[in-house]
Amino acid sequence: MALSKEEVLKPALLKLDRAELHINDLERVVTDFLAEKPYSLVIRQDPNLGKGTLSIKQHKPVPETLPLILGDALHNTRSALDLLAVGLVGVRAIKPWEVQFPFTRQKANVRSQIIQRQFHLVSDELADAVEALEPYPGGKNGLYELHALDISDKHKIILVGHRAAHVTGDQLGTMGFQMTGPGVIMFTGDGDDMIAFNAPRASRMARRASKDGIPIAEHSPPFDGKFTLCFGNNEPFGGSDVVTRSRDLTEKVKGICGDLASVACP
């Protein structure tokens, strides 16, 4: 006998509730870490080359528990989709062991994956609704990227080593950089350098007189902006805030679960 909408949704929603608890833990760890001011902005000038940079300087490592909590949150969010699939297909499945949410690396293979996972046995409307979710790389909901991160977390710790500085044009102006227009610029990436510029170069005589080179000058400009922790650039969602993205994914999956359950159990 087919399950009611509430029965279909309950296991998935329980998983999503657990994901939200992990995200709350993640947010606390991130907030406490950033409160210790582990990052600062520095201006470095190399008089040997006549080059300078505005850079992010890291003073403390990211807590080791942080990527573990993140992995737990993403796993629970991803697992909710499989629990939903089992609830939707249920006793209709000819091969119950193959029932799971359909993902594919190729857009052209979405329909065949939906059939393999047996969603079509519920209704063509449900199969169409799943196909519209675009569960492939670059799809509009980020579901494939969530799936890829969950798989990756089974083999290696998710990279959360990246940090972003959120800087306004006025703040850059106080540091000596000319920039106009409203809004906030978010600098992120693998390296420390945000802006490169030409700096005064020492005279040839001074450079020759210094056997090991003139020391690079470094100072910290005034900065009261914020930093955030981000997914690594080589990870899905690279450069995006780990807390915000995790919460958005959980809310998105919750909405998807409700929508698909409504299609299958009108």
N, C-alpha and C positions, 0 to 999 in steps of 0.2 A: 504493500500500500504506500502511495506517495505521501511524503511528509507535508505538514502545513508550513506556511511561510515562517512562522515563529520557530518551528522545529528545525527548519533548514538553516536559519540564521543564528541560532543560539551558539553552536560551537565556534563559529567564526567570530561572533561578537565577543565571546569570552577570550579568544586569542587576542583580539584587538584591545580589549581592556587591559590585558597583561602587557601588551606593547606600550600602551600609554603609561603604565607604571614605570616601565624601563625608561621611557623618554623623560618622564619627570625626574628620575634618578640621574639621567644623562644631563639634563639641564642644571641640576644642582651641582654636579661635579664640574661642569664647564663654568658655571657662575663663580664657584669658589676658586677655581684655578685662575680665571681672569681677574678676580679680585686681588690676587697676589701680584698683579702687574708683571706678568712673565714676559711681556713684549714692550718695546719702546721704539720710537723712531730716532734714527741717527743720521746726521749728515757727515759723509766722509769725503775728504778732498785729498787727492794724490798730487802733490806738487811736482813729482817726477814726470807724470804723464799729462798734467793739466786737465785731469778728469775728476768728476765728483759724482756722488750718488746720494739720493735720499733712500734710506734702507730701513727694513724692519730688523731689529736686533732681538734675539731670543735669550732670555736669562734663565729660564727654567724649562725642563722637559715636560711634555704632555703627560698627565697621569697615566700609568699603565692600565688602570681599570677602565679608562674612558672608552677605548675601542671595543672592549669586551661588552660593556653595557650597550653600546651602539649596535653590536652584532646581535645581541639578544632582542633588542627592540625591532630590528629589521626582520629577524627570523620569525618572530611572532606575527608581524604584519604580513609577511609572505605566506606563512602557514595558513592564515585565515582564508586565503584564496583556494587552497586545496581542500580545506574542510568544507567550504561552500560548495565546491565541485562535487564532493561526495554526497552532500545533502541534496543537491539539485538532481543529480543523475540517479543516485540511490539504487533501488531494486531493478531499475530498467537496464542497468549495465549488463552486457553480455560477458565482458571481461572486467570484473570489478577492480582487479589489480592495476588496470591501466587508467583508472579514473583519477585525473588531477587537472589543475588549471592548465590550459594549453599555452605554451610559449614556443616561439620559433625564431630562428635567426633571420629568416627570409620572409618578407611580407607575402610573397606568392604562396607560401606554405601554410598560411593561417587556417584556411578552411580544412585542409587535410588533417591538421593537428586537432581541430575541433571535433572532427569525425573520429579520429583515433581515440580521443579522450571521451567520446560518446555523448557529447552534449546534444547532438542532433537527435538522439533518441527521446529527448524531452519534448522539443519542438523546434521547428525552423526559426521561430521568433527568438528563441533563446540563443540558437547558434548565430543568428544575425547580430544579436546584442553583444555577444562575446567578441565576434569579429570586429565590431565597431570600436572596441576598446583598444585595438591596435597593440596586441601583446608581442611586439617585435622591437628591435633596437630603434630608438628614435621615435617610438610611438607617443601619442599625445599625453598619455597618462604616466609614463615612466615606469610601467609595470615590468617590462623586460629588464630594465636597469635594477629594479628592486630584486628581481629573481637572480640576476647575475651577481649582485652583492651578497645575497644569501648563500649562493654556491661558493663564492670566493671565501667567505668567512669560515667555511668548513676546512679550508686548506691553508689560509694565512690570515693574520690579523688585519682588519680593515685599516687602511692608512688614514690617520687623522692628524698628520703632521703639519698640515697647512694652516695658515692663519691669514686673516684678511684685516687690513686697516681701512677704516671708513673715514675719509677725509673730505672736508668741504673746501671750496675754493678760497674762502676767507682764511681757513687754517693754513692752506698752502701759502697764501699771501704773507702771513706772519713769518713764514720760514724763508721768504725771499723768492718764491716761485709765482710767476704771473699766470693766473687762471681766472677766467670770468664765467659767469653763468650760475644758475641755481642748482641745488641738488648735492648729492654726496657721491664721491668717487670711491669705489671699492677696489683696493689693490690686493691681489692674491697671486699665488704661483709657487713654483718650486724654489726659486732663488729668493734672496733677501732684498734685492734692489727693486725699488719702485720707480724712481726717476733717475735718469742719467743726464748730466749736464757738463758743460765746459767750465773748468775752474782755472784760477791763475796758475801758471806754470813757473816753477822756479827758474832762475837764470841758469845758463849753461855753466857758468863758473860755480854757482852753488851746487849744481848737480854733480859736477866733477869733483868738488871738494868733499862730497859725502861718499865715503867708500861703499857703504851698504845701502845707499839711497836715503833720501830724506823721509822721515817717518810720515805716514799717512795721518792727517789730522782728523779727529772725530769729535763731534759734540752733539748733544741732544737738544733739538729745538723744542720750544713749548708746544705741547699737544695734549688736548683734553678730549680727543675723539675716542672711539671705541675700537676694539679688536674682536673678531669672532673666529671660531675654529671651523675649518672647512674639510670636506672630503678632498683627498689627494687628487691632483690633476690627472693621474693615470687610472683613477677609479671612476665608476659611473657617478654622475652628479658632481664631478670634479669642480672644485671652487665654490660650491654652495655650502651654506651654513648647516652643520650636521644636525643641530637641534630643530631648526625651522623645517628643513627638508624632511626629517624623520616624522615630525608631527603632521606635515602636509600629506605625506604618503599614507599615514595611518587614517587620516580623515578621508582621503580619496578612496582608499580601499573599503572603508566602512560604507561610503556612499555607493560604491560599485556593488558591494554585497547586497545592499538593500534593493538596488535597481534590478539586479539579476533575479533575486528572489521574487520580486513583484512580477517579472515577466513569466517566470516558471510557475508561480503559485498565485494567479490573479484572484 
